[in-house]
């Protein structure tokens, strides 16, 4: 899903992508989280979302990063860049932790694991 989302704004058809197209992609995301996938790739994520405690918000946030890609390519401050990195990469860590899980005998808190996954994406 992440690759497909990124390809919308960076792929061969990116010149045809508009904010409305990303709105439709977000609606599609909501549908697949509600068990209404559009194709086999959506079905794989829909199935995964039904089996693991995946939050939809990081997925929405990634789409927000793609919206930035439509009109912005330079960041004046580190804070602006950090937010962009969160949207397009940090979100991946937040999406995957529920699937990969945390070892039952881990001494790390769930919060620290999520923070580490987020930091890895931003890095």
OpenMM code with the backbone's topology and positions (N, CA, C; nanometers):
from openmm import Vec3, app, unit

residues = "UNK UNK UNK UNK UNK UNK UNK UNK UNK UNK UNK UNK UNK UNK UNK UNK UNK UNK UNK UNK UNK UNK UNK UNK UNK UNK UNK UNK UNK UNK UNK UNK UNK UNK UNK UNK UNK UNK UNK UNK UNK UNK UNK UNK UNK UNK UNK UNK UNK UNK UNK UNK UNK UNK UNK UNK UNK UNK UNK UNK UNK UNK UNK UNK UNK UNK UNK UNK UNK UNK UNK UNK UNK UNK UNK UNK UNK UNK UNK UNK UNK UNK UNK UNK UNK UNK UNK UNK UNK UNK UNK UNK UNK UNK UNK UNK UNK UNK UNK UNK UNK UNK UNK UNK UNK UNK UNK UNK UNK UNK UNK UNK UNK UNK UNK UNK UNK UNK UNK UNK UNK UNK UNK".split()
positions = [
    Vec3(0.0828, -0.1184, 0.0000),
    Vec3(0.0000, 0.0000, 0.0000),
    Vec3(0.0876, 0.1252, 0.0000),
    Vec3(0.1919, 0.1238, 0.0800),
    Vec3(0.2803, 0.2407, 0.0869),
    Vec3(0.3448, 0.2690, -0.0484),
    Vec3(0.3937, 0.1653, -0.1139),
    Vec3(0.4568, 0.1835, -0.2448),
    Vec3(0.3565, 0.2383, -0.3444),
    Vec3(0.2361, 0.1829, -0.3450),
    Vec3(0.1338, 0.2291, -0.4384),
    Vec3(0.0984, 0.3752, -0.4104),
    Vec3(0.0920, 0.4107, -0.2848),
    Vec3(0.0594, 0.5484, -0.2478),
    Vec3(0.1687, 0.6427, -0.2950),
    Vec3(0.2932, 0.6063, -0.2724),
    Vec3(0.4043, 0.6899, -0.3160),
    Vec3(0.4084, 0.7025, -0.4686),
    Vec3(0.3789, 0.5945, -0.5380),
    Vec3(0.3811, 0.5968, -0.6841),
    Vec3(0.2772, 0.6924, -0.7417),
    Vec3(0.1725, 0.7214, -0.6659),
    Vec3(0.0730, 0.8168, -0.7150),
    Vec3(0.1376, 0.9515, -0.7457),
    Vec3(0.2294, 0.9949, -0.6605),
    Vec3(0.2892, 1.1281, -0.6776),
    Vec3(0.4309, 1.1244, -0.7333),
    Vec3(0.4939, 1.0083, -0.7325),
    Vec3(0.6315, 0.9978, -0.7815),
    Vec3(0.6465, 0.9044, -0.9013),
    Vec3(0.5405, 0.8381, -0.9393),
    Vec3(0.5486, 0.7391, -1.0455),
    Vec3(0.5259, 0.7964, -1.1840),
    Vec3(0.5159, 0.7082, -1.2818),
    Vec3(0.5063, 0.7510, -1.4212),
    Vec3(0.3801, 0.8316, -1.4535),
    Vec3(0.2750, 0.8165, -1.3760),
    Vec3(0.1515, 0.8910, -1.4019),
    Vec3(0.1325, 1.0087, -1.3061),
    Vec3(0.2373, 1.0457, -1.2368),
    Vec3(0.2257, 1.1480, -1.1327),
    Vec3(0.1786, 1.2837, -1.1847),
    Vec3(0.2059, 1.3137, -1.3095),
    Vec3(0.1631, 1.4441, -1.3633),
    Vec3(0.0114, 1.4542, -1.3738),
    Vec3(-0.0586, 1.3416, -1.3625),
    Vec3(-0.2044, 1.3413, -1.3707),
    Vec3(-0.2720, 1.3402, -1.2329),
    Vec3(-0.1922, 1.3315, -1.1281),
    Vec3(-0.2484, 1.3213, -0.9940),
    Vec3(-0.2827, 1.4602, -0.9416),
    Vec3(-0.4029, 1.4715, -0.8895),
    Vec3(-0.4529, 1.5970, -0.8336),
    Vec3(-0.4915, 1.5753, -0.6877),
    Vec3(-0.5161, 1.6828, -0.6142),
    Vec3(-0.5666, 1.6647, -0.4780),
    Vec3(-0.6941, 1.5799, -0.4738),
    Vec3(-0.7790, 1.5937, -0.5740),
    Vec3(-0.9021, 1.5127, -0.5792),
    Vec3(-0.8700, 1.3642, -0.5921),
    Vec3(-0.7663, 1.3322, -0.6687),
    Vec3(-0.7257, 1.1921, -0.6835),
    Vec3(-0.6807, 1.1365, -0.5483),
    Vec3(-0.6107, 1.2179, -0.4712),
    Vec3(-0.5687, 1.1728, -0.3374),
    Vec3(-0.6877, 1.1620, -0.2430),
    Vec3(-0.7883, 1.2463, -0.2615),
    Vec3(-0.9117, 1.2320, -0.1825),
    Vec3(-0.9784, 1.0988, -0.2138),
    Vec3(-0.9796, 1.0612, -0.3412),
    Vec3(-1.0373, 0.9312, -0.3797),
    Vec3(-0.9548, 0.8159, -0.3223),
    Vec3(-0.8219, 0.8321, -0.3200),
    Vec3(-0.7348, 0.7289, -0.2633),
    Vec3(-0.7624, 0.7130, -0.1138),
    Vec3(-0.7864, 0.8250, -0.0461),
    Vec3(-0.8171, 0.8181, 0.0966),
    Vec3(-0.9523, 0.7508, 0.1204),
    Vec3(-1.0494, 0.7771, 0.0355),
    Vec3(-1.1792, 0.7101, 0.0461),
    Vec3(-1.1605, 0.5598, 0.0244),
    Vec3(-1.0779, 0.5242, -0.0698),
    Vec3(-1.0477, 0.3830, -0.0956),
    Vec3(-0.9845, 0.3192, 0.0275),
    Vec3(-0.8937, 0.3921, 0.0919),
    Vec3(-0.8326, 0.3436, 0.2155),
    Vec3(-0.9396, 0.3161, 0.3210),
    Vec3(-1.0288, 0.4100, 0.3392),
    Vec3(-1.1365, 0.3918, 0.4371),
    Vec3(-1.2210, 0.2705, 0.4031),
    Vec3(-1.2503, 0.2520, 0.2749),
    Vec3(-1.3283, 0.1352, 0.2332),
    Vec3(-1.2558, 0.0052, 0.2653),
    Vec3(-1.1270, -0.0005, 0.2398),
    Vec3(-1.0579, -0.1268, 0.2658),
    Vec3(-1.0473, -0.1533, 0.4154),
    Vec3(-1.0365, -0.0475, 0.4970),
    Vec3(-1.0372, -0.0681, 0.6418),
    Vec3(-1.1748, -0.1128, 0.6910),
    Vec3(-1.2782, -0.0849, 0.6148),
    Vec3(-1.4132, -0.1289, 0.6489),
    Vec3(-1.4493, -0.2611, 0.5816),
    Vec3(-1.3478, -0.3275, 0.5222),
    Vec3(-1.3697, -0.4592, 0.4630),
    Vec3(-1.4234, -0.4557, 0.3216),
    Vec3(-1.4055, -0.3429, 0.2520),
    Vec3(-1.4516, -0.3306, 0.1139),
    Vec3(-1.3328, -0.2982, 0.0221),
    Vec3(-1.2448, -0.3965, -0.0019),
    Vec3(-1.1284, -0.3721, -0.0875),
    Vec3(-1.1683, -0.3593, -0.2338),
    Vec3(-1.0875, -0.2862, -0.3088),
    Vec3(-1.1123, -0.2654, -0.4510),
    Vec3(-1.0423, -0.3688, -0.5379),
    Vec3(-0.9275, -0.4187, -0.4910),
    Vec3(-0.8524, -0.5154, -0.5706),
    Vec3(-0.7774, -0.6094, -0.4762),
    Vec3(-0.6954, -0.6973, -0.5320),
    Vec3(-0.6289, -0.7989, -0.4492),
    Vec3(-0.5274, -0.7371, -0.3534),
    Vec3(-0.4644, -0.6258, -0.3925),
    Vec3(-0.3684, -0.5608, -0.3021),
    Vec3(-0.4416, -0.4974, -0.1841),
    Vec3(-0.5528, -0.4322, -0.2139),
    Vec3(-0.6358, -0.3778, -0.1071),
    Vec3(-0.6861, -0.4906, -0.0164),
    Vec3(-0.7209, -0.6033, -0.0772),
    Vec3(-0.7732, -0.7164, 0.0007),
    Vec3(-0.6686, -0.7670, 0.0990),
    Vec3(-0.5423, -0.7668, 0.0573),
    Vec3(-0.4354, -0.8117, 0.1478),
    Vec3(-0.4253, -0.7188, 0.2686),
    Vec3(-0.4301, -0.5875, 0.2462),
    Vec3(-0.4242, -0.4938, 0.3583),
    Vec3(-0.5521, -0.5000, 0.4409),
    Vec3(-0.6654, -0.5138, 0.3756),
    Vec3(-0.7926, -0.5247, 0.4468),
    Vec3(-0.7917, -0.6458, 0.5407),
    Vec3(-0.7415, -0.7576, 0.4907),
    Vec3(-0.7308, -0.8789, 0.5722),
    Vec3(-0.6362, -0.8562, 0.6898),
    Vec3(-0.5226, -0.7935, 0.6627),
    Vec3(-0.4254, -0.7660, 0.7689),
    Vec3(-0.4865, -0.6741, 0.8744),
    Vec3(-0.5564, -0.5700, 0.8288),
    Vec3(-0.6182, -0.4751, 0.9222),
    Vec3(-0.7266, -0.5421, 1.0071),
    Vec3(-0.7871, -0.6474, 0.9543),
    Vec3(-0.8896, -0.7175, 1.0324),
    Vec3(-0.8287, -0.8119, 1.1366),
    Vec3(-0.7003, -0.8456, 1.1195),
    Vec3(-0.6353, -0.9415, 1.2087),
    Vec3(-0.5422, -0.8778, 1.3116),
    Vec3(-0.5025, -0.7528, 1.2874),
    Vec3(-0.4081, -0.6848, 1.3765),
    Vec3(-0.4641, -0.5489, 1.4160),
    Vec3(-0.4223, -0.4972, 1.5293),
    Vec3(-0.4752, -0.3681, 1.5772),
    Vec3(-0.4106, -0.2480, 1.5073),
    Vec3(-0.4278, -0.2422, 1.3771),
    Vec3(-0.3679, -0.1357, 1.2963),
    Vec3(-0.4593, -0.0136, 1.2996),
    Vec3(-0.3996, 0.1010, 1.3260),
    Vec3(-0.4725, 0.2271, 1.3278),
    Vec3(-0.4698, 0.2872, 1.1873),
    Vec3(-0.5801, 0.3393, 1.1402),
    Vec3(-0.5873, 0.3983, 1.0068),
    Vec3(-0.5141, 0.5323, 0.9982),
    Vec3(-0.4938, 0.6004, 1.1111),
    Vec3(-0.4393, 0.7361, 1.1062),
    Vec3(-0.3017, 0.7460, 1.0384),
    Vec3(-0.2059, 0.6571, 1.0664),
    Vec3(-0.0784, 0.6682, 0.9939),
    Vec3(-0.0945, 0.6560, 0.8425),
    Vec3(-0.1918, 0.5795, 0.7972),
    Vec3(-0.2182, 0.5670, 0.6543),
    Vec3(-0.2711, 0.6998, 0.5994),
    Vec3(-0.3633, 0.7592, 0.6731),
    Vec3(-0.4142, 0.8914, 0.6325),
    Vec3(-0.3011, 0.9944, 0.6312),
    Vec3(-0.2156, 0.9860, 0.7324),
    Vec3(-0.1042, 1.0803, 0.7394),
    Vec3(-0.0100, 1.0643, 0.6214),
    Vec3(0.0121, 0.9409, 0.5772),
    Vec3(0.0978, 0.9203, 0.4613),
    Vec3(0.0367, 0.9873, 0.3378),
    Vec3(-0.0925, 0.9756, 0.3226),
    Vec3(-0.1594, 1.0430, 0.2109),
    Vec3(-0.1397, 1.1937, 0.2226),
    Vec3(-0.1412, 1.2454, 0.3430),
    Vec3(-0.1159, 1.3883, 0.3637),
    Vec3(0.0236, 1.4256, 0.3134),
    Vec3(0.1207, 1.3395, 0.3364),
    Vec3(0.2548, 1.3623, 0.2836),
    Vec3(0.2560, 1.3648, 0.1321),
    Vec3(0.1739, 1.2809, 0.0709),
    Vec3(0.1649, 1.2808, -0.0753),
    Vec3(0.1021, 1.4113, -0.1237),
    Vec3(0.0090, 1.4644, -0.0457),
    Vec3(-0.0495, 1.5945, -0.0818),
    Vec3(0.0594, 1.7024, -0.0819),
    Vec3(0.1488, 1.6955, 0.0157),
    Vec3(0.2600, 1.7914, 0.0176),
    Vec3(0.3449, 1.7777, -0.1078),
    Vec3(0.3667, 1.6538, -0.1507),
    Vec3(0.4491, 1.6300, -0.2699),
    Vec3(0.3912, 1.6969, -0.3948),
    Vec3(0.2615, 1.7221, -0.3949),
    Vec3(0.2002, 1.7834, -0.5127),
    Vec3(0.2409, 1.9290, -0.5316),
    Vec3(0.2784, 1.9950, -0.4226),
    Vec3(0.3066, 2.1378, -0.4363),
    Vec3(0.4335, 2.1864, -0.3673),
    Vec3(0.4978, 2.0995, -0.2922),
    Vec3(0.6140, 2.1451, -0.2176),
    Vec3(0.7311, 2.0495, -0.2373),
    Vec3(0.8490, 2.1050, -0.2623),
    Vec3(0.9669, 2.0203, -0.2778),
    Vec3(1.0851, 2.0694, -0.1951),
    Vec3(1.0704, 2.1802, -0.1280),
    Vec3(1.1771, 2.2357, -0.0431),
    Vec3(1.1181, 2.2698, 0.0938),
    Vec3(1.2001, 2.2510, 0.1951),
    Vec3(1.1576, 2.2781, 0.3329),
    Vec3(1.2553, 2.3763, 0.3939),
    Vec3(1.2030, 2.4867, 0.4448),
    Vec3(1.2880, 2.5953, 0.4950),
    Vec3(1.3460, 2.5672, 0.6325),
    Vec3(1.2730, 2.4907, 0.7143),
    Vec3(1.3192, 2.4652, 0.8507),
    Vec3(1.3240, 2.3157, 0.8761),
    Vec3(1.3994, 2.2790, 0.9783),
    Vec3(1.4045, 2.1384, 1.0156),
    Vec3(1.2671, 2.0904, 1.0615),
    Vec3(1.1924, 2.1746, 1.1301),
    Vec3(1.0585, 2.1349, 1.1753),
    Vec3(0.9681, 2.0999, 1.0571),
    Vec3(0.9751, 2.1794, 0.9491),
    Vec3(0.8976, 2.1472, 0.8293),
    Vec3(0.9426, 2.0142, 0.7693),
    Vec3(1.0726, 1.9949, 0.7616),
    Vec3(1.1266, 1.8707, 0.7065),
    Vec3(1.0903, 1.7515, 0.7939),
    Vec3(1.0987, 1.7696, 0.9243),
    Vec3(1.0637, 1.6625, 1.0176),
    Vec3(0.9193, 1.6174, 0.9955),
    Vec3(0.8288, 1.7141, 0.9837),
    Vec3(0.6883, 1.6796, 0.9630),
    Vec3(0.6709, 1.6029, 0.8317),
    Vec3(0.7367, 1.6479, 0.7267),
    Vec3(0.7297, 1.5764, 0.5993),
    Vec3(0.7837, 1.4337, 0.6152),
    Vec3(0.8968, 1.4197, 0.6814),
    Vec3(0.9545, 1.2861, 0.7028),
    Vec3(0.8610, 1.1974, 0.7840),
    Vec3(0.7925, 1.2575, 0.8826),
    Vec3(0.6923, 1.1802, 0.9565),
    Vec3(0.5858, 1.1282, 0.8599),
    Vec3(0.5307, 1.2179, 0.7783),
    Vec3(0.4224, 1.1802, 0.6884),
    Vec3(0.4615, 1.0694, 0.5923),
    Vec3(0.5786, 1.0794, 0.5327),
    Vec3(0.6121, 0.9862, 0.4247),
    Vec3(0.6936, 0.8653, 0.4682),
    Vec3(0.7499, 0.8675, 0.5883),
    Vec3(0.8331, 0.7536, 0.6298),
    Vec3(0.8080, 0.7108, 0.7739),
    Vec3(0.7945, 0.8049, 0.8647),
    Vec3(0.7691, 0.7685, 1.0038),
    Vec3(0.6401, 0.6893, 1.0192),
    Vec3(0.5432, 0.7216, 0.9360),
    Vec3(0.4151, 0.6510, 0.9400),
    Vec3(0.4306, 0.5017, 0.9131),
    Vec3(0.5284, 0.4659, 0.8322),
    Vec3(0.5493, 0.3239, 0.7992),
    Vec3(0.5801, 0.2446, 0.9259),
    Vec3(0.6643, 0.3001, 1.0118),
    Vec3(0.6927, 0.2331, 1.1384),
    Vec3(0.5676, 0.2140, 1.2214),
    Vec3(0.4844, 0.3175, 1.2265),
    Vec3(0.3607, 0.3081, 1.3045),
    Vec3(0.2639, 0.2073, 1.2458),
    Vec3(0.2676, 0.1913, 1.1144),
    Vec3(0.1800, 0.0935, 1.0477),
    Vec3(0.2248, -0.0494, 1.0749),
    Vec3(0.3547, -0.0705, 1.0865),
    Vec3(0.4066, -0.2075, 1.0907),
    Vec3(0.4240, -0.2657, 1.2303),
    Vec3(0.4394, -0.1828, 1.3314),
    Vec3(0.4582, -0.2366, 1.4671),
    Vec3(0.3448, -0.3306, 1.5078),
    Vec3(0.2175, -0.2950, 1.4829),
    Vec3(0.1114, -0.3883, 1.5244),
    Vec3(0.1194, -0.5247, 1.4563),
    Vec3(0.1762, -0.5295, 1.3372),
    Vec3(0.1883, -0.6562, 1.2648),
    Vec3(0.3090, -0.7345, 1.3153),
    Vec3(0.4215, -0.6655, 1.3293),
    Vec3(0.5426, -0.7333, 1.3763),
    Vec3(0.5325, -0.7684, 1.5239),
    Vec3(0.4637, -0.6848, 1.5980),
    Vec3(0.4439, -0.7112, 1.7390),
    Vec3(0.5638, -0.6770, 1.8248),
    Vec3(0.5439, -0.6948, 1.9529),
    Vec3(0.6476, -0.6731, 2.0534),
    Vec3(0.6625, -0.8047, 2.1288),
    Vec3(0.7830, -0.8514, 2.1424),
    Vec3(0.8063, -0.9787, 2.2107),
    Vec3(0.7444, -0.9757, 2.3500),
    Vec3(0.6745, -1.0811, 2.3879),
    Vec3(0.6084, -1.0836, 2.5192),
    Vec3(0.7053, -1.0638, 2.6357),
    Vec3(0.8287, -1.1057, 2.6194),
    Vec3(0.9247, -1.0928, 2.7288),
    Vec3(1.0071, -0.9641, 2.7194),
    Vec3(0.9696, -0.8760, 2.6273),
    Vec3(1.0421, -0.7502, 2.6106),
    Vec3(1.0226, -0.6607, 2.7324),
    Vec3(1.1286, -0.5966, 2.7726),
    Vec3(1.1225, -0.5011, 2.8836),
    Vec3(1.0826, -0.3617, 2.8336),
    Vec3(1.0818, -0.3444, 2.7008),
    Vec3(1.0470, -0.2154, 2.6420),
    Vec3(0.8970, -0.1925, 2.6488),
    Vec3(0.8600, -0.0694, 2.6742),
    Vec3(0.7174, -0.0349, 2.6738),
    Vec3(0.6695, -0.0219, 2.5295),
    Vec3(0.5407, -0.0381, 2.5099),
    Vec3(0.4842, -0.0209, 2.3761),
    Vec3(0.5154, 0.1196, 2.3248),
    Vec3(0.5079, 0.2191, 2.4113),
    Vec3(0.5367, 0.3564, 2.3706),
    Vec3(0.6797, 0.3699, 2.3185),
    Vec3(0.7757, 0.3076, 2.3880),
    Vec3(0.9149, 0.3195, 2.3429),
    Vec3(0.9372, 0.2469, 2.2108),
    Vec3(0.8665, 0.1365, 2.1894),
    Vec3(0.8789, 0.0639, 2.0628),
    Vec3(0.8229, 0.1481, 1.9485),
    Vec3(0.7067, 0.2069, 1.9697),
    Vec3(0.6474, 0.2933, 1.8667),
    Vec3(0.7359, 0.4151, 1.8405),
    Vec3(0.7912, 0.4731, 1.9454),
    Vec3(0.8807, 0.5881, 1.9276),
    Vec3(1.0048, 0.5506, 1.8474),
    Vec3(1.0586, 0.4308, 1.8746),
    Vec3(1.1760, 0.3848, 1.7996),
    Vec3(1.1409, 0.3598, 1.6527),
    Vec3(1.0254, 0.3003, 1.6276),
    Vec3(0.9818, 0.2753, 1.4897),
    Vec3(0.9614, 0.4076, 1.4155),
    Vec3(0.9047, 0.5036, 1.4830),
    Vec3(0.8844, 0.6362, 1.4244),
    Vec3(1.0188, 0.7027, 1.3943),
    Vec3(1.1111, 0.6963, 1.4903),
    Vec3(1.2427, 0.7568, 1.4713),
    Vec3(1.3181, 0.6922, 1.3554),
    Vec3(1.3069, 0.5618, 1.3414),
    Vec3(1.3728, 0.4928, 1.2307),
    Vec3(1.3188, 0.5419, 1.0973),
    Vec3(1.1884, 0.5558, 1.0882),
    Vec3(1.1288, 0.6067, 0.9642),
    Vec3(1.1737, 0.7478, 0.9338),
    Vec3(1.1763, 0.8319, 1.0343),
    Vec3(1.2160, 0.9708, 1.0135),
    Vec3(1.3641, 0.9794, 0.9754),
    Vec3(1.4445, 0.8925, 1.0334),
    Vec3(1.5880, 0.8921, 0.9988),
    Vec3(1.6062, 0.8600, 0.8523),
] * unit.nanometer
topology = app.Topology()
chain = topology.addChain("A")
for resn in residues:
    res = topology.addResidue(resn, chain)
    for name in ("N", "CA", "C"):
        topology.addAtom(name, app.Element.getBySymbol(name[0]), res)
